[in-house]
Amino acid sequence: MKPDAPLGVRSEFQPIATTVPGLMFCEHLPLLAQQAHHLTLVRSVHHTIGDHNAGAYYALTGRVPLVGGRLITAPAADNFPPFGSVLAKLRPTGRNLPDFVHMPDWMSNRRIVCLGAA
């Protein structure tokens, strides 16, 4: 959120305090705000990829989202898996709940719409 940004940039929603001093969440996340002291906020992750979804692929897999010099824009058998799925495979907890869940979502890369892996 950017509550101090100009009107055309900031959200229409208001910030609310969390259980972590100085950390604000959106007003629509009051239950999460009450649990903020249990979360880890990582702000040091970055990349130089100009495409949002390709950047997500890079962040989730650690691999540059290029195949043959072209941007990955759709799920493929040779795409790398997210870190979470690898950890779930190599270090299963044995609990009743899944060790890793990645929900598919609609993605758009350079006006190409595809369903699936980030």
C-alpha positions in Angstrom: 0.0 0.0 0.0 1.1 3.5 -0.7 -1.2 5.6 1.6 1.0 8.7 1.2 1.1 8.6 -2.6 -0.9 11.0 -4.8 -4.7 10.2 -5.2 -4.2 8.7 -8.6 -1.6 6.2 -7.3 -2.7 5.1 -3.9 -5.5 2.6 -3.2 -9.0 3.5 -2.4 -8.7 1.3 0.7 -7.3 2.4 4.1 -4.3 1.0 6.0 -4.9 -0.5 9.4 -2.4 -1.3 12.2 -1.1 -4.9 12.7 0.4 -6.6 15.7 3.8 -5.5 14.4 4.7 -1.9 15.1 5.0 0.2 11.9 3.5 -2.6 9.7 0.2 -1.7 8.0 -2.2 -3.9 6.1 -5.3 -3.2 4.0 -8.5 -2.5 6.0 -10.0 -5.7 4.4 -7.4 -7.9 6.1 -8.2 -7.4 9.8 -7.8 -11.1 10.8 -4.5 -11.3 9.0 -3.4 -8.0 10.7 -4.1 -9.7 14.1 -1.7 -12.5 13.1 1.1 -10.4 11.6 3.5 -11.2 14.4 3.5 -14.8 13.2 4.6 -13.8 9.6 7.9 -13.2 8.1 8.0 -10.3 5.7 10.8 -10.5 3.1 11.6 -7.3 1.3 15.0 -8.1 -0.2 13.8 -10.3 -3.1 14.1 -8.5 -6.5 14.7 -9.2 -10.1 15.3 -7.2 -13.3 12.7 -9.0 -15.4 10.2 -6.5 -16.9 7.3 -8.9 -17.2 5.3 -9.5 -14.0 4.4 -13.2 -14.6 7.9 -14.1 -15.9 9.2 -12.4 -12.7 6.9 -14.6 -10.6 8.3 -17.7 -12.4 11.8 -16.6 -11.7 11.0 -15.9 -8.0 9.2 -19.2 -7.5 11.7 -21.4 -9.4 15.0 -19.5 -9.2 15.4 -20.0 -13.0 15.5 -17.3 -15.7 12.1 -17.6 -17.5 13.7 -18.0 -21.0 13.8 -21.0 -23.2 15.7 -20.7 -26.4 16.0 -16.9 -25.9 12.2 -16.6 -25.7 10.1 -15.7 -22.7 8.1 -18.6 -21.1 4.4 -17.7 -21.6 2.6 -21.0 -20.9 2.9 -24.1 -18.8 5.2 -26.8 -20.3 6.6 -30.1 -19.2 10.2 -28.7 -19.1 9.3 -25.7 -16.9 11.0 -25.9 -13.6 8.8 -26.6 -10.5 8.4 -24.1 -7.7 10.7 -24.4 -4.7 7.8 -25.4 -2.5 6.9 -28.4 -4.6 10.5 -29.7 -4.5 10.7 -29.3 -0.7 7.4 -31.1 -0.4 8.7 -34.0 -2.5 12.1 -34.2 -0.7 11.0 -33.4 2.8 7.4 -34.5 3.3 5.9 -33.8 6.7 3.5 -36.8 6.7 0.7 -34.5 7.9 -2.9 -34.9 6.7 -2.7 -31.5 4.9 -0.7 -31.1 1.7 2.9 -30.0 2.2 2.6 -27.5 -0.7 -0.3 -26.0 -2.7 0.1 -23.8 -5.8 -3.3 -22.6 -7.1 -3.4 -22.1 -10.8 -4.4 -18.6 -11.9 -5.0 -16.7 -15.1 -1.9 -15.1 -16.4 -1.2 -12.8 -19.2 2.2 -12.3 -20.8 2.5 -9.8 -23.6 -1.2 -10.1 -24.5 -1.0 -13.9 -24.5 -3.4 -15.4 -21.9 -2.6 -18.8 -20.4 -3.7 -20.8 -17.4 -1.3 -22.2 -14.9 2.1 -22.1 -13.4 3.8 -18.9 -12.6 
